[in-house]
Amino acid sequence: MRFRSDWTAEFVHFDPTGQRGPTPYARWRKTVRTQVDPWLDAFEQDLPGSTVEPARIRYHWHLKLPTALLVGFITVLLVVRWNDIALSQKCAVLVLLASIVTGLGRVSALARGMSRDAVQVRSHGDDRGEGDAPASTDPVIDAVADSYVATESVVRWPGRRGLGVLVLRWYRDTHMRYVNAPSRPFRHALTATKELEPFRTTRVWSAGFVLRTRMLAVVQTDRDIDMTSRRFGLRWLVRLAGLLGTVTGTTVGLFRVRSGGQMLSVAAIGALTAYWFWLRSQQDHHRMRQLRLQPAVPRDLAREPCVLYLRPHPDDPVPQSVWEGPLDTDLNTVFDAPALFRVGHITDLTPPPPQLARLPLPPHDWKRTLTTALPYCHLVIIPTIGTAPETLWQLTEAVRLLPPSRVLLLLPSAADCAEEYARFRQAAVEAFRERAAAAPDDERPYASSSWLPASPPRASPGGPGTTTLRGVIHFDSSWQPNVVTFPVVDASSAAASRGESRRAQLLRIRAQLLPLLPDLPSQRG
């Protein structure tokens, strides 16, 4: 039972009868996975604070090793003596093996459930900031490394030097605030640990069970620390080619060999190699899409150059159609060579083309995310359109955090571009004045809009097949503006007859613009 804002009751029904499963317990577990958990996740988004799962519980290798040896011994015994044992013995051994495997699955699920049950609630004021990580000499490593303080406890029996049973780890950040436990195993990560406090006995139970606890410093660093989304994409294509070559070679090899044993060996080796290529290519493709569409702020922004195109805020009543579709792809052609072109403020109503990289700005916390992301952007492009407070806030925040050479204002080319720019400039004057009243003394020199040109040069509106990319305003070190206008990109049949494609004209704009942007790095793979 939940309640709306006016205290109207609402009954939420979870129906296990619609799920398939051999037992009621199996149907209920599937109901929890498909109905209860998604509803709880959506419901908790509206609650204050955030939840973290700081615990990671697993079984000690003292238990895992003899279990693996026992299962291996039974398997080898079945293979070697399968024809020599009676049918009843075969059934008994198979039942024993099935019982062991089922028991291992249940105890593993129990350990995972214990980890999920250890949930902590943290208020918004206690949320971990990315800037809280210890600084290093390498800014990229500092952005992609996770530092934890782990409290590790080991349950032993009997006594402090006995058999290890369970290993429990509780993770905190360097400010001793609970954080989500890192995923196990540490995929794509290099992990280093340092003992801060040695083991000591913290609890003793009956029957000889003892709890031993110590403190560890854990640093987890990405293995592919220098890999960009482009390099992940290239490696994905190379491994797909390896998969195709393996399948082709295995098929040819099966027709070349004679005996059944050789065919089985070729098929097994080919299948294992093809599976390895397929699995690795899927991992590369996933990481490429993650870096492009759902980057972690700021760690993924630090690993490759980024040009951020900040649309007007979605709540700003501006003609959004002017700033989506063709303009996104045109800007991508101009800026995606020296750096990865990203688009901000993505909504379901105005999605960009799927091939464009994105910077997700969550609606409930977009200002904090943008403030964290801006210093990692090599260039921020802001269109001179929109007068809503949220749209103007992102302009003043970019001016506050970035040097002049890394801010670029985009001029519209609609029929009423002069009136639209005048409204934008007047609203910006008011926004900077309000920001200056509340800004510290060291920020007040930048809290001004006097550097905005009063009236940038007009350009004739584009006709059919043209683009809205008509000009930009860039600044020198003292925030003095320089207006650069571009020739109208013509995609009409007359331009095509002259051999001037749309892309060729956009590349000329890139060549004209890049010398004015010294902070953009050279292209990386």
Summary of the structure (lengths in Angstrom):
residues: 525
radius of gyration: 30.3
end to end distance: 53.6
largest distance: 96.6
contacts: 1461
relative contact order: 0.07
helix: 47%
strand: 19%
